[in-house]
Amino acid sequence: MKALITFNHPGGKNVVLPVARHLLRENSDLELDFVITSNLKELEKDFQARTKVF
């Protein structure tokens, strides 16, 4: 199973890593890809590029 998670949050890795750790613990076959950014325009470009890959 694949998942793409995008975060636009000032907490950055302090928010992302606990969530990612929990998801990976609960789903051993999960391939996790995530983006951390505070730049909304960059997030939108990156999200579009990554969804084409999935």
N, CA, C and O atoms as CSV, one atom per row, in Angstrom:
chain,resi,resn,atom,element,x,y,z
A,1,MET,N,N,0.845,-1.169,0.000
A,1,MET,CA,C,0.000,0.000,0.000
A,1,MET,C,C,0.895,1.239,0.000
A,1,MET,O,O,1.925,1.271,0.675
A,2,LYS,N,N,0.489,2.266,-0.771
A,2,LYS,CA,C,1.254,3.507,-0.826
A,2,LYS,C,C,0.419,4.641,-0.252
A,2,LYS,O,O,-0.806,4.654,-0.370
A,3,ALA,N,N,1.101,5.587,0.368
A,3,ALA,CA,C,0.419,6.764,0.904
A,3,ALA,C,C,1.275,7.990,0.649
A,3,ALA,O,O,2.500,7.945,0.759
A,4,LEU,N,N,0.621,9.074,0.311
A,4,LEU,CA,C,1.288,10.364,0.158
A,4,LEU,C,C,0.668,11.307,1.173
A,4,LEU,O,O,-0.543,11.528,1.166
A,5,ILE,N,N,1.491,11.857,2.038
A,5,ILE,CA,C,1.007,12.766,3.071
A,5,ILE,C,C,1.680,14.111,2.863
A,5,ILE,O,O,2.900,14.178,2.712
A,6,THR,N,N,0.904,15.174,2.854
A,6,THR,CA,C,1.484,16.512,2.740
A,6,THR,C,C,1.174,17.297,4.001
A,6,THR,O,O,0.052,17.264,4.508
A,7,PHE,N,N,2.168,17.998,4.497
A,7,PHE,CA,C,2.010,18.818,5.693
A,7,PHE,C,C,2.420,20.246,5.381
A,7,PHE,O,O,3.518,20.488,4.878
A,8,ASN,N,N,1.552,21.175,5.673
A,8,ASN,CA,C,1.903,22.593,5.607
A,8,ASN,C,C,1.636,23.108,7.016
A,8,ASN,O,O,0.576,23.669,7.294
A,9,HIS,N,N,2.592,22.914,7.884
A,9,HIS,CA,C,2.377,23.136,9.320
A,9,HIS,C,C,3.636,23.724,9.932
A,9,HIS,O,O,4.734,23.250,9.641
A,10,PRO,N,N,3.508,24.744,10.772
A,10,PRO,CA,C,4.699,25.341,11.379
A,10,PRO,C,C,5.467,24.390,12.297
A,10,PRO,O,O,6.638,24.632,12.591
A,11,GLY,N,N,4.823,23.314,12.752
A,11,GLY,CA,C,5.494,22.354,13.620
A,11,GLY,C,C,6.480,21.472,12.879
A,11,GLY,O,O,7.327,20.830,13.500
A,12,GLY,N,N,6.380,21.433,11.556
A,12,GLY,CA,C,7.301,20.667,10.722
A,12,GLY,C,C,7.476,19.235,11.171
A,12,GLY,O,O,6.503,18.515,11.393
A,13,LYS,N,N,8.738,18.826,11.306
A,13,LYS,CA,C,9.036,17.419,11.614
A,13,LYS,C,C,8.510,16.993,12.971
A,13,LYS,O,O,8.285,15.801,13.181
A,14,ASN,N,N,8.304,17.913,13.900
A,14,ASN,CA,C,7.761,17.541,15.207
A,14,ASN,C,C,6.329,17.033,15.104
A,14,ASN,O,O,5.863,16.295,15.972
A,15,VAL,N,N,5.640,17.427,14.050
A,15,VAL,CA,C,4.282,16.942,13.809
A,15,VAL,C,C,4.317,15.716,12.905
A,15,VAL,O,O,3.610,14.737,13.145
A,16,VAL,N,N,5.137,15.776,11.873
A,16,VAL,CA,C,5.158,14.723,10.860
A,16,VAL,C,C,5.683,13.397,11.385
A,16,VAL,O,O,5.071,12.355,11.153
A,17,LEU,N,N,6.802,13.422,12.085
A,17,LEU,CA,C,7.445,12.166,12.479
A,17,LEU,C,C,6.591,11.288,13.390
A,17,LEU,O,O,6.537,10.080,13.161
A,18,PRO,N,N,5.919,11.826,14.412
A,18,PRO,CA,C,5.054,10.951,15.216
A,18,PRO,C,C,3.905,10.346,14.406
A,18,PRO,O,O,3.541,9.188,14.614
A,19,VAL,N,N,3.336,11.121,13.487
A,19,VAL,CA,C,2.252,10.604,12.644
A,19,VAL,C,C,2.783,9.507,11.726
A,19,VAL,O,O,2.168,8.448,11.598
A,20,ALA,N,N,3.920,9.760,11.090
A,20,ALA,CA,C,4.518,8.767,10.194
A,20,ALA,C,C,4.879,7.497,10.954
A,20,ALA,O,O,4.641,6.392,10.467
A,21,ARG,N,N,5.445,7.648,12.130
A,21,ARG,CA,C,5.828,6.491,12.951
A,21,ARG,C,C,4.601,5.634,13.278
A,21,ARG,O,O,4.652,4.407,13.193
A,22,HIS,N,N,3.508,6.287,13.648
A,22,HIS,CA,C,2.279,5.559,13.978
A,22,HIS,C,C,1.746,4.812,12.749
A,22,HIS,O,O,1.392,3.637,12.842
A,23,LEU,N,N,1.690,5.490,11.609
A,23,LEU,CA,C,1.177,4.852,10.396
A,23,LEU,C,C,2.015,3.649,9.994
A,23,LEU,O,O,1.472,2.616,9.601
A,24,LEU,N,N,3.325,3.773,10.089
A,24,LEU,CA,C,4.201,2.663,9.717
A,24,LEU,C,C,4.092,1.500,10.695
A,24,LEU,O,O,4.189,0.338,10.299
A,25,ARG,N,N,3.891,1.810,11.962
A,25,ARG,CA,C,3.724,0.762,12.966
A,25,ARG,C,C,2.436,-0.029,12.723
A,25,ARG,O,O,2.408,-1.251,12.869
A,26,GLU,N,N,1.375,0.685,12.351
A,26,GLU,CA,C,0.069,0.054,12.156
A,26,GLU,C,C,-0.051,-0.679,10.814
A,26,GLU,O,O,-0.874,-1.583,10.673
A,27,ASN,N,N,0.762,-0.296,9.838
A,27,ASN,CA,C,0.662,-0.859,8.485
A,27,ASN,C,C,2.049,-1.249,8.001
A,27,ASN,O,O,2.762,-0.427,7.425
A,28,SER,N,N,2.431,-2.484,8.229
A,28,SER,CA,C,3.800,-2.907,7.928
A,28,SER,C,C,4.119,-2.900,6.436
A,28,SER,O,O,5.289,-2.825,6.061
A,29,ASP,N,N,3.096,-2.978,5.572
A,29,ASP,CA,C,3.354,-2.987,4.128
A,29,ASP,C,C,3.236,-1.597,3.503
A,29,ASP,O,O,3.196,-1.471,2.279
A,30,LEU,N,N,3.181,-0.577,4.316
A,30,LEU,CA,C,2.978,0.788,3.831
A,30,LEU,C,C,4.266,1.394,3.289
A,30,LEU,O,O,5.313,1.333,3.934
A,31,GLU,N,N,4.178,1.978,2.101
A,31,GLU,CA,C,5.271,2.777,1.543
A,31,GLU,C,C,4.862,4.226,1.725
A,31,GLU,O,O,3.914,4.691,1.092
A,32,LEU,N,N,5.556,4.925,2.566
A,32,LEU,CA,C,5.139,6.268,2.955
A,32,LEU,C,C,6.019,7.322,2.302
A,32,LEU,O,O,7.246,7.235,2.339
A,33,ASP,N,N,5.384,8.304,1.712
A,33,ASP,CA,C,6.084,9.433,1.102
A,33,ASP,C,C,5.453,10.688,1.677
A,33,ASP,O,O,4.234,10.847,1.606
A,34,PHE,N,N,6.249,11.578,2.241
A,34,PHE,CA,C,5.636,12.785,2.781
A,34,PHE,C,C,6.438,14.032,2.485
A,34,PHE,O,O,7.649,13.990,2.267
A,35,VAL,N,N,5.724,15.144,2.484
A,35,VAL,CA,C,6.282,16.447,2.152
A,35,VAL,C,C,6.050,17.358,3.339
A,35,VAL,O,O,4.958,17.381,3.906
A,36,ILE,N,N,7.074,18.112,3.721
A,36,ILE,CA,C,6.932,19.099,4.792
A,36,ILE,C,C,7.307,20.453,4.212
A,36,ILE,O,O,8.411,20.630,3.696
A,37,THR,N,N,6.404,21.392,4.297
A,37,THR,CA,C,6.703,22.713,3.760
A,37,THR,C,C,5.846,23.773,4.429
A,37,THR,O,O,4.792,23.479,4.992
A,38,SER,N,N,6.311,24.997,4.359
A,38,SER,CA,C,5.489,26.114,4.808
A,38,SER,C,C,5.206,27.043,3.629
A,38,SER,O,O,4.588,28.095,3.797
A,39,ASN,N,N,5.657,26.653,2.438
A,39,ASN,CA,C,5.451,27.443,1.232
A,39,ASN,C,C,4.329,26.795,0.430
A,39,ASN,O,O,4.528,25.750,-0.189
A,40,LEU,N,N,3.163,27.405,0.441
A,40,LEU,CA,C,1.986,26.802,-0.176
A,40,LEU,C,C,2.145,26.598,-1.682
A,40,LEU,O,O,1.689,25.584,-2.211
A,41,LYS,N,N,2.780,27.534,-2.380
A,41,LYS,CA,C,2.965,27.377,-3.832
A,41,LYS,C,C,3.881,26.200,-4.136
A,41,LYS,O,O,3.613,25.425,-5.054
A,42,GLU,N,N,4.957,26.061,-3.373
A,42,GLU,CA,C,5.864,24.926,-3.570
A,42,GLU,C,C,5.155,23.617,-3.237
A,42,GLU,O,O,5.353,22.616,-3.925
A,43,LEU,N,N,4.341,23.615,-2.201
A,43,LEU,CA,C,3.595,22.420,-1.821
A,43,LEU,C,C,2.674,21.988,-2.953
A,43,LEU,O,O,2.593,20.802,-3.273
A,44,GLU,N,N,1.986,22.937,-3.553
A,44,GLU,CA,C,1.068,22.612,-4.639
A,44,GLU,C,C,1.809,21.999,-5.830
A,44,GLU,O,O,1.344,21.013,-6.401
A,45,LYS,N,N,2.951,22.569,-6.211
A,45,LYS,CA,C,3.753,22.028,-7.321
A,45,LYS,C,C,4.244,20.621,-6.992
A,45,LYS,O,O,4.144,19.713,-7.818
A,46,ASP,N,N,4.766,20.448,-5.800
A,46,ASP,CA,C,5.297,19.149,-5.393
A,46,ASP,C,C,4.189,18.105,-5.337
A,46,ASP,O,O,4.384,16.964,-5.754
A,47,PHE,N,N,3.036,18.495,-4.825
A,47,PHE,CA,C,1.904,17.575,-4.723
A,47,PHE,C,C,1.475,17.105,-6.110
A,47,PHE,O,O,1.227,15.916,-6.309
A,48,GLN,N,N,1.387,18.017,-7.060
A,48,GLN,CA,C,0.994,17.647,-8.425
A,48,GLN,C,C,2.005,16.682,-9.039
A,48,GLN,O,O,1.621,15.709,-9.687
A,49,ALA,N,N,3.274,16.944,-8.842
A,49,ALA,CA,C,4.308,16.060,-9.390
A,49,ALA,C,C,4.240,14.677,-8.752
A,49,ALA,O,O,4.357,13.668,-9.447
A,50,ARG,N,N,4.052,14.625,-7.448
A,50,ARG,CA,C,4.046,13.339,-6.748
A,50,ARG,C,C,2.792,12.530,-7.034
A,50,ARG,O,O,2.866,11.302,-7.088
A,51,THR,N,N,1.646,13.168,-7.219
A,51,THR,CA,C,0.434,12.401,-7.493
A,51,THR,C,C,0.508,11.743,-8.864
A,51,THR,O,O,-0.107,10.697,-9.076
A,52,LYS,N,N,1.247,12.333,-9.798
A,52,LYS,CA,C,1.428,11.698,-11.106
A,52,LYS,C,C,2.238,10.416,-10.960
A,52,LYS,O,O,1.986,9.437,-11.663
A,53,VAL,N,N,3.201,10.418,-10.059
A,53,VAL,CA,C,4.025,9.236,-9.816
A,53,VAL,C,C,3.174,8.112,-9.237
A,53,VAL,O,O,3.322,6.956,-9.635
A,54,PHE,N,N,2.289,8.439,-8.305
A,54,PHE,CA,C,1.449,7.425,-7.692
A,54,PHE,C,C,0.415,6.946,-8.682
A,54,PHE,O,O,-0.399,6.082,-8.355
